[in-house]
Amino acid sequence: MSKIRWSERLMQVVWPAFIAACLLELVVFAMVDPAEVQWMGRSPGWSRQAVYAGGFFVFWAICVVASTLTAVLGRQESRPAD
């Protein structure tokens, strides 16, 4: 088995997380109007574009954590030969 470089490992985590965040953005903001978003009972006072961008980066961060956990848990440990 060849060694995977750090940059390749990073892309294996970040790229699927990006795609998942894009899909989440589409689904969530198809049902939610960004002008009506409230945080702790108050409007944050952001423009629609700021809510879209902030939501995307929050979704991306959550997906990066999920992808990282998948990569870590799916990693095969090298075992000594019997």
PDB file of N, CA, C and O in Angstrom:
ATOM      1  N   MET A   1       0.846  -1.183   0.000  1.00  0.00           N
ATOM      2  CA  MET A   1       0.000   0.000   0.000  1.00  0.00           C
ATOM      3  C   MET A   1       0.888   1.242   0.000  1.00  0.00           C
ATOM      4  O   MET A   1       1.800   1.355   0.818  1.00  0.00           O
ATOM      5  N   SER A   2       0.624   2.160  -0.904  1.00  0.00           N
ATOM      6  CA  SER A   2       1.447   3.360  -0.990  1.00  0.00           C
ATOM      7  C   SER A   2       1.010   4.377   0.062  1.00  0.00           C
ATOM      8  O   SER A   2      -0.143   4.403   0.492  1.00  0.00           O
ATOM      9  N   LYS A   3       1.955   5.198   0.453  1.00  0.00           N
ATOM     10  CA  LYS A   3       1.643   6.239   1.428  1.00  0.00           C
ATOM     11  C   LYS A   3       0.904   7.372   0.739  1.00  0.00           C
ATOM     12  O   LYS A   3       1.263   7.774  -0.368  1.00  0.00           O
ATOM     13  N   ILE A   4      -0.115   7.881   1.387  1.00  0.00           N
ATOM     14  CA  ILE A   4      -0.877   9.005   0.853  1.00  0.00           C
ATOM     15  C   ILE A   4      -0.295  10.284   1.443  1.00  0.00           C
ATOM     16  O   ILE A   4      -0.108  10.398   2.654  1.00  0.00           O
ATOM     17  N   ARG A   5      -0.015  11.237   0.570  1.00  0.00           N
ATOM     18  CA  ARG A   5       0.533  12.506   1.033  1.00  0.00           C
ATOM     19  C   ARG A   5      -0.511  13.274   1.828  1.00  0.00           C
ATOM     20  O   ARG A   5      -1.713  13.040   1.705  1.00  0.00           O
ATOM     21  N   TRP A   6      -0.016  14.199   2.647  1.00  0.00           N
ATOM     22  CA  TRP A   6      -0.881  14.987   3.521  1.00  0.00           C
ATOM     23  C   TRP A   6      -1.892  15.785   2.709  1.00  0.00           C
ATOM     24  O   TRP A   6      -3.062  15.858   3.084  1.00  0.00           O
ATOM     25  N   SER A   7      -1.457  16.389   1.594  1.00  0.00           N
ATOM     26  CA  SER A   7      -2.366  17.203   0.784  1.00  0.00           C
ATOM     27  C   SER A   7      -3.475  16.350   0.165  1.00  0.00           C
ATOM     28  O   SER A   7      -4.613  16.801   0.041  1.00  0.00           O
ATOM     29  N   GLU A   8      -3.140  15.115  -0.223  1.00  0.00           N
ATOM     30  CA  GLU A   8      -4.161  14.215  -0.760  1.00  0.00           C
ATOM     31  C   GLU A   8      -5.155  13.819   0.316  1.00  0.00           C
ATOM     32  O   GLU A   8      -6.359  13.768   0.067  1.00  0.00           O
ATOM     33  N   ARG A   9      -4.665  13.544   1.491  1.00  0.00           N
ATOM     34  CA  ARG A   9      -5.550  13.194   2.610  1.00  0.00           C
ATOM     35  C   ARG A   9      -6.476  14.364   2.936  1.00  0.00           C
ATOM     36  O   ARG A   9      -7.662  14.170   3.199  1.00  0.00           O
ATOM     37  N   LEU A  10      -5.929  15.576   2.917  1.00  0.00           N
ATOM     38  CA  LEU A  10      -6.740  16.763   3.193  1.00  0.00           C
ATOM     39  C   LEU A  10      -7.857  16.904   2.164  1.00  0.00           C
ATOM     40  O   LEU A  10      -9.002  17.179   2.522  1.00  0.00           O
ATOM     41  N   MET A  11      -7.526  16.716   0.891  1.00  0.00           N
ATOM     42  CA  MET A  11      -8.540  16.831  -0.158  1.00  0.00           C
ATOM     43  C   MET A  11      -9.585  15.721  -0.065  1.00  0.00           C
ATOM     44  O   MET A  11     -10.741  15.929  -0.435  1.00  0.00           O
ATOM     45  N   GLN A  12      -9.194  14.555   0.420  1.00  0.00           N
ATOM     46  CA  GLN A  12     -10.157  13.463   0.609  1.00  0.00           C
ATOM     47  C   GLN A  12     -11.180  13.811   1.680  1.00  0.00           C
ATOM     48  O   GLN A  12     -12.273  13.244   1.699  1.00  0.00           O
ATOM     49  N   VAL A  13     -10.844  14.723   2.557  1.00  0.00           N
ATOM     50  CA  VAL A  13     -11.761  15.135   3.616  1.00  0.00           C
ATOM     51  C   VAL A  13     -12.521  16.399   3.219  1.00  0.00           C
ATOM     52  O   VAL A  13     -13.740  16.470   3.377  1.00  0.00           O
ATOM     53  N   VAL A  14     -11.806  17.388   2.708  1.00  0.00           N
ATOM     54  CA  VAL A  14     -12.399  18.706   2.467  1.00  0.00           C
ATOM     55  C   VAL A  14     -13.319  18.725   1.244  1.00  0.00           C
ATOM     56  O   VAL A  14     -14.363  19.376   1.271  1.00  0.00           O
ATOM     57  N   TRP A  15     -12.945  18.020   0.173  1.00  0.00           N
ATOM     58  CA  TRP A  15     -13.766  18.070  -1.040  1.00  0.00           C
ATOM     59  C   TRP A  15     -15.155  17.457  -0.843  1.00  0.00           C
ATOM     60  O   TRP A  15     -16.140  18.097  -1.208  1.00  0.00           O
ATOM     61  N   PRO A  16     -15.284  16.242  -0.280  1.00  0.00           N
ATOM     62  CA  PRO A  16     -16.637  15.722  -0.038  1.00  0.00           C
ATOM     63  C   PRO A  16     -17.436  16.603   0.932  1.00  0.00           C
ATOM     64  O   PRO A  16     -18.653  16.729   0.803  1.00  0.00           O
ATOM     65  N   ALA A  17     -16.743  17.206   1.898  1.00  0.00           N
ATOM     66  CA  ALA A  17     -17.424  18.105   2.832  1.00  0.00           C
ATOM     67  C   ALA A  17     -17.953  19.335   2.102  1.00  0.00           C
ATOM     68  O   ALA A  17     -19.037  19.823   2.424  1.00  0.00           O
ATOM     69  N   PHE A  18     -17.203  19.844   1.124  1.00  0.00           N
ATOM     70  CA  PHE A  18     -17.638  20.991   0.331  1.00  0.00           C
ATOM     71  C   PHE A  18     -18.896  20.652  -0.452  1.00  0.00           C
ATOM     72  O   PHE A  18     -19.851  21.429  -0.471  1.00  0.00           O
ATOM     73  N   ILE A  19     -18.894  19.485  -1.101  1.00  0.00           N
ATOM     74  CA  ILE A  19     -20.057  19.065  -1.885  1.00  0.00           C
ATOM     75  C   ILE A  19     -21.277  18.889  -0.975  1.00  0.00           C
ATOM     76  O   ILE A  19     -22.379  19.315  -1.322  1.00  0.00           O
ATOM     77  N   ALA A  20     -21.079  18.268   0.179  1.00  0.00           N
ATOM     78  CA  ALA A  20     -22.187  18.077   1.121  1.00  0.00           C
ATOM     79  C   ALA A  20     -22.712  19.419   1.625  1.00  0.00           C
ATOM     80  O   ALA A  20     -23.922  19.588   1.776  1.00  0.00           O
ATOM     81  N   ALA A  21     -21.822  20.374   1.887  1.00  0.00           N
ATOM     82  CA  ALA A  21     -22.251  21.702   2.343  1.00  0.00           C
ATOM     83  C   ALA A  21     -23.046  22.412   1.257  1.00  0.00           C
ATOM     84  O   ALA A  21     -24.016  23.109   1.555  1.00  0.00           O
ATOM     85  N   CYS A  22     -22.650  22.243   0.011  1.00  0.00           N
ATOM     86  CA  CYS A  22     -23.410  22.831  -1.104  1.00  0.00           C
ATOM     87  C   CYS A  22     -24.826  22.261  -1.144  1.00  0.00           C
ATOM     88  O   CYS A  22     -25.798  23.000  -1.302  1.00  0.00           O
ATOM     89  N   LEU A  23     -24.932  20.951  -1.000  1.00  0.00           N
ATOM     90  CA  LEU A  23     -26.253  20.325  -1.011  1.00  0.00           C
ATOM     91  C   LEU A  23     -27.094  20.769   0.182  1.00  0.00           C
ATOM     92  O   LEU A  23     -28.287  21.036   0.039  1.00  0.00           O
ATOM     93  N   LEU A  24     -26.474  20.847   1.354  1.00  0.00           N
ATOM     94  CA  LEU A  24     -27.203  21.331   2.536  1.00  0.00           C
ATOM     95  C   LEU A  24     -27.694  22.760   2.328  1.00  0.00           C
ATOM     96  O   LEU A  24     -28.823  23.096   2.686  1.00  0.00           O
ATOM     97  N   GLU A  25     -26.841  23.594   1.749  1.00  0.00           N
ATOM     98  CA  GLU A  25     -27.216  24.983   1.473  1.00  0.00           C
ATOM     99  C   GLU A  25     -28.445  25.044   0.567  1.00  0.00           C
ATOM    100  O   GLU A  25     -29.369  25.820   0.812  1.00  0.00           O
ATOM    101  N   LEU A  26     -28.448  24.223  -0.475  1.00  0.00           N
ATOM    102  CA  LEU A  26     -29.587  24.188  -1.393  1.00  0.00           C
ATOM    103  C   LEU A  26     -30.866  23.761  -0.686  1.00  0.00           C
ATOM    104  O   LEU A  26     -31.917  24.381  -0.851  1.00  0.00           O
ATOM    105  N   VAL A  27     -30.766  22.711   0.092  1.00  0.00           N
ATOM    106  CA  VAL A  27     -31.960  22.169   0.754  1.00  0.00           C
ATOM    107  C   VAL A  27     -32.478  23.126   1.829  1.00  0.00           C
ATOM    108  O   VAL A  27     -33.673  23.415   1.879  1.00  0.00           O
ATOM    109  N   VAL A  28     -31.596  23.609   2.674  1.00  0.00           N
ATOM    110  CA  VAL A  28     -32.037  24.458   3.786  1.00  0.00           C
ATOM    111  C   VAL A  28     -32.619  25.771   3.283  1.00  0.00           C
ATOM    112  O   VAL A  28     -33.697  26.183   3.712  1.00  0.00           O
ATOM    113  N   PHE A  29     -31.900  26.432   2.368  1.00  0.00           N
ATOM    114  CA  PHE A  29     -32.376  27.747   1.945  1.00  0.00           C
ATOM    115  C   PHE A  29     -33.443  27.678   0.860  1.00  0.00           C
ATOM    116  O   PHE A  29     -33.938  28.713   0.413  1.00  0.00           O
ATOM    117  N   ALA A  30     -33.798  26.485   0.437  1.00  0.00           N
ATOM    118  CA  ALA A  30     -34.993  26.325  -0.391  1.00  0.00           C
ATOM    119  C   ALA A  30     -36.237  26.417   0.488  1.00  0.00           C
ATOM    120  O   ALA A  30     -37.323  26.745   0.010  1.00  0.00           O
ATOM    121  N   MET A  31     -36.068  26.124   1.781  1.00  0.00           N
ATOM    122  CA  MET A  31     -37.200  26.138   2.709  1.00  0.00           C
ATOM    123  C   MET A  31     -37.174  27.316   3.684  1.00  0.00           C
ATOM    124  O   MET A  31     -38.200  27.644   4.281  1.00  0.00           O
ATOM    125  N   VAL A  32     -36.011  27.956   3.852  1.00  0.00           N
ATOM    126  CA  VAL A  32     -35.861  29.026   4.840  1.00  0.00           C
ATOM    127  C   VAL A  32     -35.512  30.327   4.121  1.00  0.00           C
ATOM    128  O   VAL A  32     -34.607  30.358   3.288  1.00  0.00           O
ATOM    129  N   ASP A  33     -36.230  31.391   4.445  1.00  0.00           N
ATOM    130  CA  ASP A  33     -35.912  32.704   3.892  1.00  0.00           C
ATOM    131  C   ASP A  33     -34.838  33.337   4.773  1.00  0.00           C
ATOM    132  O   ASP A  33     -35.063  33.525   5.968  1.00  0.00           O
ATOM    133  N   PRO A  34     -33.668  33.673   4.205  1.00  0.00           N
ATOM    134  CA  PRO A  34     -32.590  34.240   5.016  1.00  0.00           C
ATOM    135  C   PRO A  34     -32.969  35.552   5.705  1.00  0.00           C
ATOM    136  O   PRO A  34     -32.390  35.891   6.737  1.00  0.00           O
ATOM    137  N   ALA A  35     -33.917  36.284   5.160  1.00  0.00           N
ATOM    138  CA  ALA A  35     -34.338  37.547   5.786  1.00  0.00           C
ATOM    139  C   ALA A  35     -35.117  37.301   7.072  1.00  0.00           C
ATOM    140  O   ALA A  35     -35.250  38.208   7.893  1.00  0.00           O
ATOM    141  N   GLU A  36     -35.633  36.090   7.260  1.00  0.00           N
ATOM    142  CA  GLU A  36     -36.425  35.784   8.448  1.00  0.00           C
ATOM    143  C   GLU A  36     -35.673  34.961   9.486  1.00  0.00           C
ATOM    144  O   GLU A  36     -36.262  34.520  10.473  1.00  0.00           O
ATOM    145  N   VAL A  37     -34.386  34.751   9.273  1.00  0.00           N
ATOM    146  CA  VAL A  37     -33.585  33.974  10.219  1.00  0.00           C
ATOM    147  C   VAL A  37     -33.419  34.763  11.511  1.00  0.00           C
ATOM    148  O   VAL A  37     -33.138  35.961  11.493  1.00  0.00           O
ATOM    149  N   GLN A  38     -33.599  34.067  12.636  1.00  0.00           N
ATOM    150  CA  GLN A  38     -33.421  34.698  13.942  1.00  0.00           C
ATOM    151  C   GLN A  38     -32.445  33.880  14.766  1.00  0.00           C
ATOM    152  O   GLN A  38     -32.393  32.654  14.663  1.00  0.00           O
ATOM    153  N   TRP A  39     -31.669  34.580  15.588  1.00  0.00           N
ATOM    154  CA  TRP A  39     -30.713  33.928  16.473  1.00  0.00           C
ATOM    155  C   TRP A  39     -31.046  34.350  17.890  1.00  0.00           C
ATOM    156  O   TRP A  39     -30.950  35.526  18.241  1.00  0.00           O
ATOM    157  N   MET A  40     -31.441  33.372  18.703  1.00  0.00           N
ATOM    158  CA  MET A  40     -31.826  33.612  20.093  1.00  0.00           C
ATOM    159  C   MET A  40     -32.950  34.645  20.189  1.00  0.00           C
ATOM    160  O   MET A  40     -32.945  35.514  21.061  1.00  0.00           O
ATOM    161  N   GLY A  41     -33.915  34.528  19.268  1.00  0.00           N
ATOM    162  CA  GLY A  41     -35.089  35.374  19.307  1.00  0.00           C
ATOM    163  C   GLY A  41     -34.929  36.732  18.652  1.00  0.00           C
ATOM    164  O   GLY A  41     -35.884  37.507  18.608  1.00  0.00           O
ATOM    165  N   ARG A  42     -33.731  37.042  18.138  1.00  0.00           N
ATOM    166  CA  ARG A  42     -33.518  38.341  17.503  1.00  0.00           C
ATOM    167  C   ARG A  42     -32.909  38.150  16.123  1.00  0.00           C
ATOM    168  O   ARG A  42     -32.219  37.164  15.863  1.00  0.00           O
ATOM    169  N   SER A  43     -33.172  39.097  15.252  1.00  0.00           N
ATOM    170  CA  SER A  43     -32.597  39.078  13.920  1.00  0.00           C
ATOM    171  C   SER A  43     -31.131  39.505  14.019  1.00  0.00           C
ATOM    172  O   SER A  43     -30.829  40.473  14.717  1.00  0.00           O
ATOM    173  N   PRO A  44     -30.208  38.805  13.336  1.00  0.00           N
ATOM    174  CA  PRO A  44     -28.797  39.185  13.432  1.00  0.00           C
ATOM    175  C   PRO A  44     -28.471  40.484  12.703  1.00  0.00           C
ATOM    176  O   PRO A  44     -27.393  41.046  12.896  1.00  0.00           O
ATOM    177  N   GLY A  45     -29.397  40.971  11.862  1.00  0.00           N
ATOM    178  CA  GLY A  45     -29.146  42.215  11.147  1.00  0.00           C
ATOM    179  C   GLY A  45     -28.206  42.046   9.961  1.00  0.00           C
ATOM    180  O   GLY A  45     -27.588  43.016   9.521  1.00  0.00           O
ATOM    181  N   TRP A  46     -28.090  40.837   9.443  1.00  0.00           N
ATOM    182  CA  TRP A  46     -27.215  40.553   8.301  1.00  0.00           C
ATOM    183  C   TRP A  46     -28.014  40.627   7.012  1.00  0.00           C
ATOM    184  O   TRP A  46     -29.234  40.468   7.018  1.00  0.00           O
ATOM    185  N   SER A  47     -27.325  40.866   5.917  1.00  0.00           N
ATOM    186  CA  SER A  47     -27.968  40.833   4.610  1.00  0.00           C
ATOM    187  C   SER A  47     -28.243  39.371   4.239  1.00  0.00           C
ATOM    188  O   SER A  47     -27.738  38.450   4.880  1.00  0.00           O
ATOM    189  N   ARG A  48     -29.044  39.180   3.204  1.00  0.00           N
ATOM    190  CA  ARG A  48     -29.333  37.814   2.746  1.00  0.00           C
ATOM    191  C   ARG A  48     -28.050  37.096   2.345  1.00  0.00           C
ATOM    192  O   ARG A  48     -27.861  35.927   2.681  1.00  0.00           O
ATOM    193  N   GLN A  49     -27.164  37.794   1.625  1.00  0.00           N
ATOM    194  CA  GLN A  49     -25.922  37.182   1.179  1.00  0.00           C
ATOM    195  C   GLN A  49     -25.049  36.772   2.357  1.00  0.00           C
ATOM    196  O   GLN A  49     -24.389  35.734   2.307  1.00  0.00           O
ATOM    197  N   ALA A  50     -25.037  37.575   3.416  1.00  0.00           N
ATOM    198  CA  ALA A  50     -24.248  37.235   4.598  1.00  0.00           C
ATOM    199  C   ALA A  50     -24.808  35.987   5.286  1.00  0.00           C
ATOM    200  O   ALA A  50     -24.048  35.152   5.778  1.00  0.00           O
ATOM    201  N   VAL A  51     -26.123  35.864   5.320  1.00  0.00           N
ATOM    202  CA  VAL A  51     -26.739  34.673   5.914  1.00  0.00           C
ATOM    203  C   VAL A  51     -26.419  33.440   5.072  1.00  0.00           C
ATOM    204  O   VAL A  51     -26.109  32.377   5.610  1.00  0.00           O
ATOM    205  N   TYR A  52     -26.498  33.590   3.727  1.00  0.00           N
ATOM    206  CA  TYR A  52     -26.132  32.478   2.848  1.00  0.00           C
ATOM    207  C   TYR A  52     -24.678  32.062   3.076  1.00  0.00           C
ATOM    208  O   TYR A  52     -24.384  30.875   3.218  1.00  0.00           O
ATOM    209  N   ALA A  53     -23.777  33.030   3.108  1.00  0.00           N
ATOM    210  CA  ALA A  53     -22.354  32.729   3.276  1.00  0.00           C
ATOM    211  C   ALA A  53     -22.073  32.126   4.654  1.00  0.00           C
ATOM    212  O   ALA A  53     -21.362  31.129   4.772  1.00  0.00           O
ATOM    213  N   GLY A  54     -22.637  32.740   5.685  1.00  0.00           N
ATOM    214  CA  GLY A  54     -22.431  32.211   7.034  1.00  0.00           C
ATOM    215  C   GLY A  54     -22.975  30.800   7.184  1.00  0.00           C
ATOM    216  O   GLY A  54     -22.340  29.939   7.793  1.00  0.00           O
ATOM    217  N   GLY A  55     -24.159  30.571   6.623  1.00  0.00           N
ATOM    218  CA  GLY A  55     -24.744  29.228   6.668  1.00  0.00           C
ATOM    219  C   GLY A  55     -23.881  28.220   5.942  1.00  0.00           C
ATOM    220  O   GLY A  55     -23.688  27.101   6.418  1.00  0.00           O
ATOM    221  N   PHE A  56     -23.356  28.618   4.775  1.00  0.00           N
ATOM    222  CA  PHE A  56     -22.504  27.708   4.021  1.00  0.00           C
ATOM    223  C   PHE A  56     -21.264  27.321   4.825  1.00  0.00           C
ATOM    224  O   PHE A  56     -20.916  26.142   4.895  1.00  0.00           O
ATOM    225  N   PHE A  57     -20.598  28.300   5.430  1.00  0.00           N
ATOM    226  CA  PHE A  57     -19.378  27.986   6.171  1.00  0.00           C
ATOM    227  C   PHE A  57     -19.658  27.164   7.428  1.00  0.00           C
ATOM    228  O   PHE A  57     -18.834  26.336   7.816  1.00  0.00           O
ATOM    229  N   VAL A  58     -20.793  27.377   8.062  1.00  0.00           N
ATOM    230  CA  VAL A  58     -21.181  26.537   9.197  1.00  0.00           C
ATOM    231  C   VAL A  58     -21.439  25.102   8.724  1.00  0.00           C
ATOM    232  O   VAL A  58     -20.972  24.145   9.341  1.00  0.00           O
ATOM    233  N   PHE A  59     -22.186  24.964   7.623  1.00  0.00           N
ATOM    234  CA  PHE A  59     -22.438  23.632   7.070  1.00  0.00           C
ATOM    235  C   PHE A  59     -21.135  22.952   6.668  1.00  0.00           C
ATOM    236  O   PHE A  59     -20.958  21.758   6.911  1.00  0.00           O
ATOM    237  N   TRP A  60     -20.224  23.701   6.056  1.00  0.00           N
ATOM    238  CA  TRP A  60     -18.951  23.131   5.612  1.00  0.00           C
ATOM    239  C   TRP A  60     -18.129  22.660   6.809  1.00  0.00           C
ATOM    240  O   TRP A  60     -17.538  21.581   6.769  1.00  0.00           O
ATOM    241  N   ALA A  61     -18.090  23.462   7.871  1.00  0.00           N
ATOM    242  CA  ALA A  61     -17.335  23.069   9.066  1.00  0.00           C
ATOM    243  C   ALA A  61     -17.903  21.784   9.673  1.00  0.00           C
ATOM    244  O   ALA A  61     -17.146  20.897  10.068  1.00  0.00           O
ATOM    245  N   ILE A  62     -19.209  21.683   9.746  1.00  0.00           N
ATOM    246  CA  ILE A  62     -19.838  20.475  10.289  1.00  0.00           C
ATOM    247  C   ILE A  62     -19.515  19.267   9.408  1.00  0.00           C
ATOM    248  O   ILE A  62     -19.231  18.183   9.918  1.00  0.00           O
ATOM    249  N   CYS A  63     -19.559  19.452   8.102  1.00  0.00           N
ATOM    250  CA  CYS A  63     -19.266  18.352   7.171  1.00  0.00           C
ATOM    251  C   CYS A  63     -17.796  17.960   7.204  1.00  0.00           C
ATOM    252  O   CYS A  63     -17.468  16.786   7.033  1.00  0.00           O
ATOM    253  N   VAL A  64     -16.903  18.928   7.423  1.00  0.00           N
ATOM    254  CA  VAL A  64     -15.478  18.601   7.561  1.00  0.00           C
ATOM    255  C   VAL A  64     -15.260  17.730   8.793  1.00  0.00           C
ATOM    256  O   VAL A  64     -14.491  16.769   8.746  1.00  0.00           O
ATOM    257  N   VAL A  65     -15.925  18.056   9.883  1.00  0.00           N
ATOM    258  CA  VAL A  65     -15.803  17.232  11.098  1.00  0.00           C
ATOM    259  C   VAL A  65     -16.316  15.819  10.828  1.00  0.00           C
ATOM    260  O   VAL A  65     -15.680  14.842  11.223  1.00  0.00           O
ATOM    261  N   ALA A  66     -17.452  15.708  10.166  1.00  0.00           N
ATOM    262  CA  ALA A  66     -18.016  14.392   9.858  1.00  0.00           C
ATOM    263  C   ALA A  66     -17.099  13.605   8.919  1.00  0.00           C
ATOM    264  O   ALA A  66     -16.891  12.408   9.119  1.00  0.00           O
ATOM    265  N   SER A  67     -16.550  14.267   7.900  1.00  0.00           N
ATOM    266  CA  SER A  67     -15.645  13.589   6.968  1.00  0.00           C
ATOM    267  C   SER A  67     -14.346  13.173   7.653  1.00  0.00           C
ATOM    268  O   SER A  67     -13.802  12.107   7.368  1.00  0.00           O
ATOM    269  N   THR A  68     -13.859  14.010   8.544  1.00  0.00           N
ATOM    270  CA  THR A  68     -12.641  13.674   9.284  1.00  0.00           C
ATOM    271  C   THR A  68     -12.868  12.458  10.169  1.00  0.00           C
ATOM    272  O   THR A  68     -12.029  11.560  10.225  1.00  0.00           O
ATOM    273  N   LEU A  69     -13.994  12.429  10.855  1.00  0.00           N
ATOM    274  CA  LEU A  69     -14.303  11.264  11.689  1.00  0.00           C
ATOM    275  C   LEU A  69     -14.411   9.996  10.846  1.00  0.00           C
ATOM    276  O   LEU A  69     -13.948   8.932  11.256  1.00  0.00           O
ATOM    277  N   THR A  70     -15.020  10.110   9.675  1.00  0.00           N
ATOM    278  CA  THR A  70     -15.123   8.962   8.777  1.00  0.00           C
ATOM    279  C   THR A  70     -13.747   8.498   8.338  1.00  0.00           C
ATOM    280  O   THR A  70     -13.475   7.297   8.316  1.00  0.00           O
ATOM    281  N   ALA A  71     -12.874   9.437   7.988  1.00  0.00           N
ATOM    282  CA  ALA A  71     -11.518   9.079   7.553  1.00  0.00           C
ATOM    283  C   ALA A  71     -10.719   8.432   8.683  1.00  0.00           C
ATOM    284  O   ALA A  71      -9.993   7.463   8.460  1.00  0.00           O
ATOM    285  N   VAL A  72     -10.852   8.964   9.877  1.00  0.00           N
ATOM    286  CA  VAL A  72     -10.103   8.418  11.016  1.00  0.00           C
ATOM    287  C   VAL A  72     -10.624   7.036  11.392  1.00  0.00           C
ATOM    288  O   VAL A  72      -9.839   6.115  11.617  1.00  0.00           O
ATOM    289  N   LEU A  73     -11.936   6.889  11.461  1.00  0.00           N
ATOM    290  CA  LEU A  73     -12.509   5.601  11.852  1.00  0.00           C
ATOM    291  C   LEU A  73     -12.362   4.550  10.762  1.00  0.00           C
ATOM    292  O   LEU A  73     -12.317   3.356  11.061  1.00  0.00           O
ATOM    293  N   GLY A  74     -12.286   4.971   9.500  1.00  0.00           N
ATOM    294  CA  GLY A  74     -12.150   4.031   8.404  1.00  0.00           C
ATOM    295  C   GLY A  74     -10.730   3.652   8.072  1.00  0.00           C
ATOM    296  O   GLY A  74     -10.497   2.781   7.234  1.00  0.00           O
ATOM    297  N   ARG A  75      -9.785   4.290   8.711  1.00  0.00           N
ATOM    298  CA  ARG A  75      -8.371   4.023   8.456  1.00  0.00           C
ATOM    299  C   ARG A  75      -7.996   2.630   8.959  1.00  0.00           C
ATOM    300  O   ARG A  75      -8.363   2.235  10.065  1.00  0.00           O
ATOM    301  N   GLN A  76      -7.279   1.913   8.149  1.00  0.00           N
ATOM    302  CA  GLN A  76      -6.846   0.581   8.534  1.00  0.00           C
ATOM    303  C   GLN A  76      -5.524   0.675   9.285  1.00  0.00           C
ATOM    304  O   GLN A  76      -4.580   1.321   8.829  1.00  0.00           O
ATOM    305  N   GLU A  77      -5.472   0.042  10.407  1.00  0.00           N
ATOM    306  CA  GLU A  77      -4.233  -0.012  11.170  1.00  0.00           C
ATOM    307  C   GLU A  77      -3.340  -1.085  10.580  1.00  0.00           C
ATOM    308  O   GLU A  77      -3.808  -2.165  10.219  1.00  0.00           O
ATOM    309  N   SER A  78      -2.071  -0.789  10.485  1.00  0.00           N
ATOM    310  CA  SER A  78      -1.155  -1.824   9.980  1.00  0.00           C
ATOM    311  C   SER A  78      -0.922  -2.843  11.090  1.00  0.00           C
ATOM    312  O   SER A  78      -0.578  -2.495  12.220  1.00  0.00           O
ATOM    313  N   ARG A  79      -1.114  -4.082  10.741  1.00  0.00           N
ATOM    314  CA  ARG A  79      -0.964  -5.158  11.712  1.00  0.00           C
ATOM    315  C   ARG A  79       0.239  -6.034  11.336  1.00  0.00           C
ATOM    316  O   ARG A  79       0.512  -6.239  10.153  1.00  0.00           O
ATOM    317  N   PRO A  80       0.937  -6.536  12.314  1.00  0.00           N
ATOM    318  CA  PRO A  80       2.061  -7.413  11.994  1.00  0.00           C
ATOM    319  C   PRO A  80       1.560  -8.715  11.366  1.00  0.00           C
ATOM    320  O   PRO A  80       0.500  -9.226  11.727  1.00  0.00           O
ATOM    321  N   ALA A  81       2.332  -9.232  10.434  1.00  0.00           N
ATOM    322  CA  ALA A  81       1.958 -10.493   9.775  1.00  0.00           C
ATOM    323  C   ALA A  81       2.041 -11.650  10.751  1.00  0.00           C
ATOM    324  O   ALA A  81       2.920 -11.689  11.612  1.00  0.00           O
ATOM    325  N   ASP A  82       1.129 -12.581  10.614  1.00  0.00           N
ATOM    326  CA  ASP A  82       1.128 -13.745  11.512  1.00  0.00           C
ATOM    327  C   ASP A  82       2.214 -14.717  11.141  1.00  0.00           C
ATOM    328  O   ASP A  82       2.362 -15.754  11.787  1.00  0.00           O
TER     329      ASP A  82
END
